[in-house]
Amino acid sequence: MTDYDASALPDLTDRTIVITGASSGIGRATAAAFARAGAHVVLAVRDTTKGRAVASTLTGSVEVRPLDLADLVSVRSFAEQWTGPIDVLVANAGVSARSLTRTADGFELDFGTNHLGHFALTTLLLPRVRDRVVVVASQAERAARLDLDDPNWERRPYRSSRAYNDSKLANLLFVAELQRRLSTAGSAVRVLAAHPGLVTTSIYDLPDGARPGIWDHLLPRLGQDADQGALPTLYAATEDLPGDTFVGPQHLMHMRGGAQVIGRSRRAGDRELAARLWDVSERLTGITAPVA
């Protein structure tokens, strides 16, 4: 099988694509590829100075707008100020906290940013979306044990890796439930998930003063660069795929190279858990989705 690469992107002229977290890593690489293909690309970023610096290096039509997914006021402001159509919304931004940290609204940072921030943004912008939503998830969801009785780690001893894994499971459950609701409503909008594989981005950077372990030495050898990590997102955003498809790399147990449809854990396909997560997300964010 020939590896998928960015040269397979169709002409995206006259299409508007919004990408969260597009000022670095996979988001930046995704934005660059879409812009080269002719799309009007919106970098939705927390640091607009950094975003403008990145935009100045990209070829094509690019703009920068402020968005902090860890602050629902910022999320609402972004959505309220958006007036035009969106062809593709890419929920790319992600964090991995080293210790228990909370968002502006008091949510655990990983769950609050990776899931709740994107839940809020997507549901608020959904009436503007014409084609599809792509949520950047991860096969880390296979190690998740999402506790919806304590999603913000208020009663349990905090475990950073578990919190990240849980947020990635939440991403996949959100994709499944949103697609179910859209299909039931007769909408043609599709929702898909993308797993970038093992990518050497800043999410793996060591805290100041920390000693590198075996993993830190292996990552540069096993990991791929951001351009490769962006390929599953590009594939999910432009190929003719059904909703609720999960896309990941083609090699090394879906950790490196190209893009293809991949599987997910049984837990990620749990409809009851997905529906319950939706209810919890609406309650925590105070945002009710436009599709029931």
C-alpha positions in Angstrom: 0.0 0.0 0.0 1.3 3.4 -0.9 1.6 5.8 2.0 -0.8 8.7 2.0 1.0 12.1 1.9 0.0 15.8 1.7 0.3 15.8 -2.1 -3.0 13.9 -2.2 -4.9 17.0 -0.9 -7.5 18.3 -3.4 -7.8 21.9 -4.4 -9.2 23.7 -1.4 -9.8 27.1 -3.0 -12.8 28.9 -1.5 -12.9 26.6 1.5 -12.5 28.0 5.1 -10.8 25.8 7.6 -10.5 26.7 11.3 -7.7 25.0 13.3 -7.3 25.3 17.0 -3.8 25.2 18.5 -2.3 26.0 15.0 0.7 28.0 16.2 3.0 25.0 16.8 3.5 21.3 16.2 0.9 19.3 14.4 -1.5 22.3 14.2 1.0 24.4 12.5 1.9 21.7 10.0 -1.8 21.1 9.3 -2.4 24.8 8.7 0.5 25.0 6.3 -0.7 22.1 4.2 -4.2 23.4 4.0 -3.0 26.9 3.1 -0.8 25.5 0.3 -3.8 23.6 -1.1 -5.7 26.9 -1.4 -7.9 27.0 1.6 -8.5 30.1 3.7 -7.0 29.0 7.0 -7.9 30.5 10.4 -5.3 29.9 13.2 -7.4 29.9 16.4 -4.7 30.3 19.0 -4.1 31.4 22.6 -1.0 33.4 21.8 -1.9 35.7 18.9 1.7 37.2 18.7 3.0 33.7 18.2 0.2 33.0 15.8 0.9 36.0 13.7 4.6 35.0 13.5 3.6 31.6 12.2 1.1 33.0 9.8 3.8 35.2 8.3 5.7 32.0 7.3 2.7 30.3 5.6 1.9 30.5 1.9 -1.7 31.3 1.1 -4.7 32.9 2.8 -4.2 32.9 6.5 -5.7 34.8 9.5 -5.2 34.7 13.2 -7.9 34.9 15.9 -7.6 34.6 19.7 -8.9 31.5 21.4 -8.1 30.0 24.8 -9.8 26.7 25.1 -9.1 26.7 28.9 -11.4 29.7 29.3 -15.1 29.4 28.3 -15.4 33.2 28.1 -12.8 33.1 25.3 -14.5 30.2 23.6 -17.9 32.0 23.7 -16.2 35.2 22.4 -14.6 33.4 19.5 -18.0 31.8 18.5 -19.9 35.1 18.9 -17.5 37.0 16.7 -17.6 34.4 13.9 -20.1 35.4 11.2 -19.3 33.4 8.1 -19.4 29.7 7.1 -16.8 27.1 8.1 -16.2 24.2 5.8 -13.9 22.3 8.2 -13.4 22.8 11.9 -10.2 21.0 13.2 -10.2 20.5 17.0 -6.4 20.1 17.2 -5.2 21.9 20.3 -4.1 19.7 23.2 -2.3 19.8 26.5 -0.8 17.3 28.8 -0.4 18.6 32.4 2.4 17.3 34.5 0.6 18.1 37.8 -3.0 18.9 38.7 -3.8 22.2 37.1 -7.2 23.9 36.5 -8.7 25.9 33.8 -10.2 29.4 34.3 -13.5 27.6 34.9 -12.1 25.2 37.5 -11.9 22.1 35.2 -8.9 19.7 35.3 -6.7 21.1 32.6 -6.5 18.1 30.2 -10.2 17.3 30.4 -11.1 21.0 30.4 -9.0 21.9 27.3 -8.8 18.8 25.2 -12.5 17.9 25.6 -14.7 20.5 27.3 -13.1 23.5 25.4 -13.6 21.7 22.1 -17.0 20.5 23.1 -18.1 24.1 23.8 -16.4 25.5 20.6 -17.8 22.9 18.3 -21.4 23.0 19.6 -21.4 26.8 19.4 -20.0 26.9 15.9 -21.9 23.9 14.6 -24.6 26.0 12.8 -21.8 27.5 10.8 -20.1 24.2 9.8 -20.9 23.1 6.2 -18.8 20.0 5.7 -17.1 18.3 8.7 -15.5 18.5 12.1 -12.2 16.7 12.7 -11.2 16.0 16.4 -7.5 15.1 17.0 -7.7 12.2 19.4 -5.1 9.5 20.3 -4.7 5.8 20.7 -3.9 6.7 24.3 -7.6 6.3 24.7 -7.0 2.6 25.0 -5.5 3.1 28.5 -8.3 5.4 29.7 -10.7 4.8 32.5 -12.9 7.8 32.3 -14.7 8.5 35.6 -17.7 10.7 34.9 -18.5 10.8 38.6 -15.3 12.7 39.1 -14.1 14.0 35.7 -12.2 16.9 37.2 -10.2 14.9 39.7 -11.7 16.6 42.8 -11.9 13.4 44.9 -9.3 11.0 43.3 -5.5 11.2 43.7 -4.3 12.9 40.5 -2.5 10.9 37.8 -1.2 13.0 34.9 -1.0 10.1 32.3 -4.5 8.9 33.2 -5.9 12.4 32.9 -4.5 12.8 29.4 -5.7 9.3 28.4 -9.2 10.1 29.7 -9.3 13.3 27.7 -8.5 11.4 24.5 -11.2 8.8 25.2 -13.6 11.8 25.8 -12.6 13.1 22.3 -13.7 9.8 20.6 -16.9 9.5 22.6 -17.7 13.1 21.7 -17.2 12.3 18.0 -19.4 9.3 18.2 -22.2 11.1 20.0 -22.1 14.2 17.9 -22.2 12.1 14.7 -25.2 10.1 16.1 -27.1 13.3 16.8 -26.3 14.9 13.4 -27.3 11.8 11.6 -30.6 11.6 13.6 -31.3 15.2 12.7 -30.7 14.5 9.0 -27.6 16.7 8.8 -25.0 16.1 6.1 -22.2 17.3 8.4 -19.7 14.6 9.3 -17.5 14.3 12.5 -14.3 12.3 12.4 -11.3 11.7 14.6 -7.6 11.6 13.8 -4.8 10.0 15.7 -1.4 11.6 14.7 0.8 8.8 15.9 4.0 9.3 17.9 5.1 12.8 17.1 8.1 14.7 18.6 6.2 17.8 19.6 6.5 20.1 22.7 3.8 18.1 24.5 6.6 15.7 25.5 9.0 18.4 26.7 10.4 17.7 30.1 9.7 20.2 33.0 12.6 22.4 34.0 15.1 20.5 36.0 13.7 17.0 35.3 16.1 14.2 34.4 15.4 12.5 31.0 14.3 8.8 31.3 14.4 6.0 28.8 11.3 7.3 27.0 12.9 10.7 26.5 15.9 9.0 24.8 13.7 6.7 22.6 11.2 9.4 21.5 13.6 11.1 19.0 14.3 7.7 17.4 10.8 6.4 17.2 8.8 9.6 16.8 8.0 11.3 13.5 7.9 15.0 12.7 4.8 17.3 12.8 4.4 17.1 9.0 3.9 13.4 9.2 1.8 13.7 12.3 -0.6 16.0 10.4 -1.4 13.5 7.7 -4.2 11.7 9.5 -5.9 15.0 10.1 -5.5 16.0 6.4 -6.9 12.6 5.4 -9.9 12.9 7.7 -10.7 16.4 6.6 -10.7 15.8 2.9 -11.2 12.1 2.0 -14.7 10.8 1.3 -15.2 9.0 4.6 -18.3 8.3 6.7 -18.9 10.1 10.0 -17.4 8.7 13.2 -14.4 7.3 11.3 -11.1 7.2 13.2 -8.0 7.8 11.1 -4.4 7.1 12.1 -0.9 6.3 10.7 -0.3 3.3 8.5 2.7 1.7 10.2 4.3 0.6 13.5 0.9 -0.2 15.1 -0.5 3.0 13.7 2.3 5.2 15.2 4.2 6.3 12.1 3.7 7.2 8.4 0.8 7.9 6.1 -2.9 7.7 7.0 -5.6 5.1 7.0 -8.8 4.2 8.8 -8.0 2.5 12.2 -10.0 0.9 15.0 -10.6 2.0 18.6 -11.2 0.5 22.0 -14.5 -1.1 22.9 -14.9 1.6 25.5 -14.7 4.3 22.9 -17.7 2.7 21.2 -19.8 2.6 24.3 -23.0 4.5 23.3 -24.3 4.8 26.9 -20.9 6.3 28.0 -20.9 8.7 25.1 -24.4 9.9 25.9 -23.5 10.3 29.6 -20.4 12.3 28.7 -22.5 14.5 26.5 -24.9 15.3 29.4 -22.0 15.9 31.8 -20.3 18.2 29.2 -23.5 20.3 28.7 -23.9 20.6 32.5 -20.3 21.6 33.1 -20.0 24.1 30.2 -23.6 25.4 30.5 -23.8 25.0 26.7 -26.6 23.1 25.1 -25.9 21.7 21.6 -28.2 22.6 18.7 -28.7 18.9 17.8 -30.6 16.7 20.2 
